[in-house]
Amino acid sequence: MSEWGDGTRCVRAGLPEPAPGDPFLPGPVFAAPYHLDPFAGQGTSPNGYGRPDNPTRRLLEAAVGELEGGDCRVFATGQAAITGLLLTLLRPGDTVVLPTDGYFPVRAFATDVLEGIGVRVLFAPTVGPYPSFEGVRLVLVETPANPGLDVVDVAALAERAHAAGALLAVDNTTATPLGQRPLDLGADLVVASGTKALTGHSDLLLGYLASRSAELIDAVTTWRTTTGAVPGAFDAWLAHRSLATLDLRLARQSANAAAVVDLLAGRSDVTGLRWPGRPDDPAYAVASAQMRRIPGVLSFDLGDADRVGRFVEAARLVAAATSFGGLHTTADRRAQWGDDTAPGFVRLSCGAEDTADLVADIAAALDAAGPL
């Protein structure tokens, strides 16, 4: 598949060999137990019990693995994937470095759980400065960072981590594997929420890990089997179905983000505009060298919470909702969830609406929201 374009790869990823009379994507297999060989028992078939074994889930893992360029394991949610990663790799006395500007629940999990079991937790901004990696077991970064959209040079960070004997994991949620492939850049693991742009229809929860290390994949597989943090068959099937349009969805979302950024950049009532695809953005140089495409997520500040509310209320094509990467444009005031952001900070996730319609709607809604 490596010689094919993104659209072709997405449409074909993880599909079984065609056979007359078979569907393109087999329907979901709903099973807890499976028939076992009466004499040999377990081991004569890949399916023994639904927690570790499910053919629908394996097809999805093959698809995501093809796009990320590694072996993949899917989890019930993105949070299940990232906490599974941390608890699989870290033991009392280990040190982990986490982003101060990444997904807030990961920081909360680190202080509430990891420190409680004796793991030393260090925090650093996505773009640094970083502490010494000597004695560090794992470095985790989210790039582009959520919600501030800073971007770190993954290859340079991987080189530094490996020189100190540390592993590097990259949260690829915002970019998706069509935006960047961290394993190609030297990361040891990729972790992501598939709830967002990867599946993109706002109708399921999913997470995944990917790696080229059989040892790491075996460890996270054992963790997932033991804890039971697996997605259901129908969610796995929905996710695989949705992957086929990933290239199309990202193209429209990115185009919409570029147009909305052009609009916002010209308005005096909007401050703090961030989008890594904008030439004067602090992340542009690294993002343009490292990323294959820029996602449809941007951020800006409208001054205060009330003005954000008035803006969203006035908009017809912008919904107030958390999460991002879906077909519908959404605005999320991140301070309400505990992120260390200003009261008027907005993460805007551009959907797949017609660009002209979305730009006109946002302009009218900003006018209706009143001045700063």
C-alpha positions as CSV (number, residue, x, y, z in Angstrom):
1,M,0.0,0.0,0.0
2,S,2.9,2.3,0.5
3,E,3.0,3.3,-3.2
4,W,-0.6,4.4,-3.2
5,G,-2.0,7.8,-2.4
6,D,-3.8,8.7,0.9
7,G,-7.3,8.3,-0.5
8,T,-6.6,4.9,-2.0
9,R,-4.8,3.7,1.2
10,C,-7.8,4.8,3.4
11,V,-10.3,3.1,1.1
12,R,-8.4,-0.2,1.0
13,A,-6.8,-0.3,4.5
14,G,-7.4,-3.5,6.4
15,L,-9.8,-5.1,3.9
16,P,-9.7,-8.9,3.4
17,E,-8.9,-10.4,0.0
18,P,-11.9,-10.1,-2.2
19,A,-14.0,-13.2,-2.8
20,P,-17.1,-13.5,-5.0
21,G,-20.2,-13.0,-2.9
22,D,-18.4,-11.5,0.1
23,P,-18.9,-7.8,1.2
24,F,-16.1,-5.3,0.8
25,L,-16.0,-4.9,4.6
26,P,-17.4,-7.9,6.5
27,G,-20.1,-7.0,9.0
28,P,-19.4,-7.0,12.7
29,V,-18.9,-10.3,14.5
30,F,-20.9,-10.3,17.8
31,A,-19.5,-13.1,19.9
32,A,-18.4,-13.6,23.5
33,P,-17.5,-17.4,23.3
34,Y,-16.6,-19.2,20.0
35,H,-16.7,-22.9,19.2
36,L,-13.5,-24.7,20.4
37,D,-12.1,-27.9,19.1
38,P,-13.5,-30.6,21.3
39,F,-10.2,-32.3,21.7
40,A,-7.4,-29.7,21.1
41,G,-9.4,-26.9,22.7
42,Q,-7.9,-23.4,22.5
43,G,-5.2,-22.6,20.0
44,T,-6.6,-24.2,16.8
45,S,-8.4,-21.0,15.8
46,P,-7.6,-17.3,16.2
47,N,-10.9,-16.9,18.1
48,G,-11.4,-18.4,21.6
49,Y,-13.1,-15.7,23.7
50,G,-14.4,-12.2,22.8
51,R,-12.2,-10.2,25.2
52,P,-8.8,-11.0,23.5
53,D,-10.2,-12.3,20.2
54,N,-12.5,-10.6,17.6
55,P,-12.1,-10.7,13.8
56,T,-13.8,-7.3,13.4
57,R,-11.3,-5.7,15.8
58,R,-8.4,-7.4,14.0
59,L,-9.4,-6.0,10.7
60,L,-9.6,-2.5,12.2
61,E,-6.2,-3.0,13.8
62,A,-4.7,-4.0,10.4
63,A,-6.2,-0.9,8.8
64,V,-4.9,1.6,11.4
65,G,-1.6,-0.2,11.5
66,E,-1.2,0.2,7.7
67,L,-1.8,3.9,8.0
68,E,0.5,4.4,11.0
69,G,3.2,2.1,9.7
70,G,3.3,-0.2,12.6
71,D,1.5,-3.0,14.5
72,C,-1.7,-1.6,16.1
73,R,-3.9,-2.5,19.1
74,V,-7.2,-0.7,19.6
75,F,-8.8,0.2,22.9
76,A,-12.2,1.2,24.1
77,T,-11.3,4.9,24.3
78,G,-8.3,7.2,23.7
79,Q,-7.9,7.6,27.5
80,A,-7.9,3.8,27.9
81,A,-5.1,3.6,25.3
82,I,-2.9,6.3,26.9
83,T,-3.4,5.2,30.5
84,G,-2.8,1.6,29.3
85,L,0.5,2.8,27.8
86,L,1.6,4.5,30.9
87,L,0.7,1.7,33.3
88,T,2.2,-0.9,31.0
89,L,5.6,0.8,30.8
90,L,6.0,2.5,34.1
91,R,6.8,1.0,37.5
92,P,7.5,2.5,40.9
93,G,10.7,4.4,40.7
94,D,10.5,5.1,37.0
95,T,10.3,8.7,35.7
96,V,8.0,9.9,32.9
97,V,8.0,13.3,31.2
98,L,4.5,14.6,30.1
99,P,3.4,17.7,28.4
100,T,2.1,20.7,30.4
101,D,0.0,21.8,27.4
102,G,-1.5,18.5,26.3
103,Y,-4.7,16.7,27.0
104,F,-5.7,17.7,30.6
105,P,-7.0,14.3,31.8
106,V,-3.6,12.8,31.1
107,R,-2.0,15.2,33.6
108,A,-4.7,14.5,36.1
109,F,-4.2,10.8,35.7
110,A,-0.4,11.3,36.3
111,T,-0.8,13.3,39.5
112,D,-3.8,11.2,40.8
113,V,-2.6,7.7,39.9
114,L,1.0,7.5,38.7
115,E,2.5,9.6,41.5
116,G,0.4,7.5,44.0
117,I,2.2,4.3,42.9
118,G,5.6,5.8,43.1
119,V,6.2,7.0,39.5
120,R,8.1,10.3,39.3
121,V,6.3,12.7,37.0
122,L,7.9,15.6,35.3
123,F,6.1,18.1,33.1
124,A,7.4,20.2,30.2
125,P,5.8,22.4,27.5
126,T,5.5,20.7,24.1
127,V,8.2,23.1,22.6
128,G,10.3,22.9,25.7
129,P,12.4,23.6,27.6
130,Y,12.7,19.9,28.6
131,P,14.4,18.5,31.7
132,S,17.4,16.1,31.3
133,F,16.2,12.7,30.0
134,E,18.9,10.9,32.0
135,G,17.1,8.2,34.0
136,V,13.8,8.8,32.3
137,R,11.8,5.8,31.2
138,L,9.3,7.4,28.9
139,V,8.8,10.8,27.2
140,L,5.2,11.5,26.0
141,V,4.4,14.4,23.7
142,E,1.3,15.5,21.9
143,T,2.0,17.3,18.6
144,P,0.2,19.4,17.5
145,A,-0.6,20.0,21.2
146,N,-4.2,20.1,22.3
147,P,-5.5,22.7,22.6
148,G,-2.7,25.2,22.1
149,L,-1.4,23.7,18.8
150,D,2.3,23.9,19.4
151,V,4.4,21.5,17.4
152,V,7.6,19.7,18.4
153,D,10.3,18.3,16.1
154,V,9.7,14.6,16.7
155,A,12.9,13.4,15.1
156,A,15.1,15.6,17.2
157,L,13.2,14.7,20.4
158,A,13.4,11.0,19.5
159,E,17.2,11.3,19.1
160,R,17.6,13.1,22.4
161,A,15.3,10.6,24.2
162,H,17.1,7.5,22.8
163,A,20.5,8.9,23.6
164,A,19.5,9.0,27.2
165,G,17.9,5.5,27.1
166,A,14.3,6.7,27.2
167,L,11.3,5.7,25.0
168,L,9.4,8.3,23.0
169,A,5.6,8.1,22.6
170,V,3.7,10.5,20.4
171,D,0.0,11.3,20.8
172,N,-1.1,11.6,17.1
173,T,-4.7,12.4,17.8
174,T,-4.8,15.9,16.3
175,A,-2.7,15.1,13.2
176,T,-3.9,11.6,12.4
177,P,-1.7,9.2,10.5
178,L,-2.4,11.1,7.3
179,G,-1.0,14.3,8.9
180,Q,2.2,12.7,10.2
181,R,3.7,9.3,10.9
182,P,5.6,9.5,14.2
183,L,7.1,6.0,13.8
184,D,8.8,7.1,10.6
185,L,10.3,10.1,12.6
186,G,11.8,7.8,15.2
187,A,9.1,7.5,17.9
188,D,8.8,4.2,19.6
189,L,5.1,4.3,20.0
190,V,2.1,6.2,18.7
191,V,-1.0,6.6,20.9
192,A,-4.2,8.4,19.8
193,S,-7.9,8.9,20.3
194,G,-9.7,7.5,17.3
195,T,-12.9,9.1,18.6
196,K,-11.9,12.3,16.9
197,A,-10.8,13.0,13.3
198,L,-9.7,9.4,12.6
199,T,-13.3,8.1,12.6
200,G,-14.8,11.6,12.4
201,H,-18.5,11.0,12.6
202,S,-19.0,11.8,16.3
203,D,-20.7,8.5,16.9
204,L,-18.1,6.2,18.7
205,L,-15.3,6.1,21.3
206,L,-12.0,4.5,20.3
207,G,-8.3,4.6,21.1
208,Y,-5.2,2.9,19.7
209,L,-1.5,2.2,20.2
210,A,0.9,1.5,17.4
211,S,4.6,0.4,17.4
212,R,7.2,-1.4,15.4
213,S,8.5,-3.1,18.5
214,A,7.1,-6.6,19.0
215,E,8.1,-6.4,22.7
216,L,6.1,-3.2,23.3
217,I,3.1,-4.5,21.3
218,D,3.1,-7.7,23.3
219,A,3.2,-5.8,26.6
220,V,0.3,-3.5,25.7
221,T,-1.7,-6.5,24.3
222,T,-1.3,-8.3,27.6
223,W,-2.4,-5.2,29.5
224,R,-5.5,-4.8,27.3
225,T,-6.4,-8.5,27.7
226,T,-6.0,-8.4,31.4
227,T,-7.9,-5.2,32.0
228,G,-10.5,-5.8,29.3
229,A,-10.2,-2.3,27.8
230,V,-11.4,-3.4,24.4
231,P,-13.9,-1.7,22.0
232,G,-17.1,-3.5,21.1
233,A,-17.4,-5.2,17.7
234,F,-19.9,-2.6,16.4
235,D,-17.7,0.3,17.3
236,A,-14.8,-1.4,15.7
237,W,-16.8,-1.9,12.5
238,L,-18.1,1.6,12.5
239,A,-14.5,2.9,12.9
240,H,-13.2,0.8,10.0
241,R,-16.1,1.9,7.8
242,S,-15.3,5.6,8.7
243,L,-11.6,5.3,7.8
244,A,-12.5,5.0,4.1
245,T,-13.4,8.7,4.0
246,L,-10.6,10.0,6.2
247,D,-8.6,11.6,3.3
248,L,-11.7,13.3,2.0
249,R,-12.8,14.6,5.4
250,L,-9.4,15.9,6.3
251,A,-9.0,17.7,3.0
252,R,-12.2,19.7,3.5
253,Q,-11.5,20.3,7.2
254,S,-8.1,21.7,6.4
255,A,-9.3,23.9,3.6
256,N,-12.0,25.2,5.9
257,A,-9.5,25.9,8.6
258,A,-7.3,27.9,6.2
259,A,-10.2,30.0,5.1
260,V,-11.4,30.6,8.6
261,V,-7.9,31.6,9.7
262,D,-7.7,34.1,6.9
263,L,-11.0,35.6,8.1
264,L,-10.0,35.7,11.8
265,A,-6.5,37.2,11.0
266,G,-8.2,40.3,9.6
267,R,-10.4,40.9,12.6
268,S,-9.4,43.2,15.4
269,D,-11.9,41.6,17.8
270,V,-10.1,38.2,17.7
271,T,-6.7,37.7,19.4
272,G,-4.3,34.8,20.0
273,L,-5.0,33.1,16.7
274,R,-3.1,29.8,16.3
275,W,-3.0,27.4,13.4
276,P,0.2,25.5,12.4
277,G,-0.6,26.0,8.7
278,R,-0.4,29.8,8.9
279,P,3.0,31.1,7.8
280,D,3.4,33.5,10.7
281,D,2.4,30.9,13.3
282,P,5.2,30.0,15.8
283,A,4.7,26.3,14.8
284,Y,4.7,26.8,11.1
285,A,8.4,26.1,10.4
286,V,8.4,22.7,12.2
287,A,4.9,21.8,11.1
288,S,5.6,22.5,7.4
289,A,8.7,20.3,7.5
290,Q,7.4,17.5,9.6
291,M,3.7,17.2,8.8
292,R,2.1,15.9,5.6
293,R,-1.0,18.0,6.1
294,I,-2.3,20.4,8.7
295,P,-5.5,19.5,10.6
296,G,-8.7,21.5,10.7
297,V,-8.3,22.6,14.3
298,L,-7.5,26.2,15.2
299,S,-7.6,28.3,18.3
300,F,-8.2,31.9,19.2
301,D,-9.4,34.2,22.1
302,L,-12.7,36.1,22.2
303,G,-11.9,37.9,25.4
304,D,-14.3,36.3,27.9
305,A,-16.7,33.5,28.4
306,D,-19.8,35.5,27.8
307,R,-18.6,36.6,24.4
308,V,-17.8,33.0,23.5
309,G,-21.3,32.1,24.4
310,R,-22.8,34.9,22.3
311,F,-20.7,33.9,19.3
312,V,-21.8,30.3,19.4
313,E,-25.4,31.2,20.1
314,A,-25.4,33.4,17.0
315,A,-23.8,30.9,14.7
316,R,-25.9,28.5,12.7
317,L,-23.0,26.2,11.6
318,V,-20.9,26.2,14.8
319,A,-22.1,23.9,17.7
320,A,-20.9,24.2,21.3
321,A,-19.4,20.8,21.9
322,T,-16.2,19.2,23.2
323,S,-14.0,16.8,21.2
324,F,-13.0,17.7,17.7
325,G,-12.4,16.3,14.2
326,G,-16.0,15.6,13.3
327,L,-18.1,16.5,10.3
328,H,-19.7,19.4,12.1
329,T,-17.9,22.5,13.1
330,T,-17.6,22.9,16.8
331,A,-16.4,25.4,19.3
332,D,-15.1,24.4,22.7
333,R,-14.2,26.9,25.5
334,R,-11.5,24.8,27.0
335,A,-11.3,26.6,30.4
336,Q,-14.6,24.9,31.4
337,W,-12.9,21.5,31.3
338,G,-9.9,22.4,33.4
339,D,-7.3,23.4,30.8
340,D,-5.0,26.2,31.7
341,T,-6.4,28.6,29.2
342,A,-7.9,32.1,29.3
343,P,-11.7,32.3,29.9
344,G,-12.2,33.4,26.3
345,F,-10.0,30.8,24.6
346,V,-11.8,28.8,21.9
347,R,-10.7,25.6,20.2
348,L,-12.5,25.6,16.9
349,S,-12.8,22.3,15.0
350,C,-13.7,22.9,11.4
351,G,-16.1,20.4,9.9
352,A,-17.0,19.5,6.3
353,E,-19.5,22.2,5.6
354,D,-19.0,24.3,2.4
355,T,-16.2,26.7,3.0
356,A,-18.0,29.8,1.8
357,D,-21.0,29.0,4.1
358,L,-18.8,28.4,7.1
359,V,-16.8,31.5,6.7
360,A,-19.9,33.7,6.2
361,D,-21.5,32.2,9.3
362,I,-18.5,32.7,11.5
363,A,-18.2,36.3,10.3
364,A,-21.8,37.0,11.0
365,A,-21.7,35.3,14.4
366,L,-18.6,37.4,15.5
367,D,-20.4,40.5,14.4
368,A,-23.5,39.5,16.5
369,A,-21.3,38.7,19.5
370,G,-20.3,42.3,19.9
371,P,-16.9,43.9,20.4
372,L,-14.2,42.8,22.8
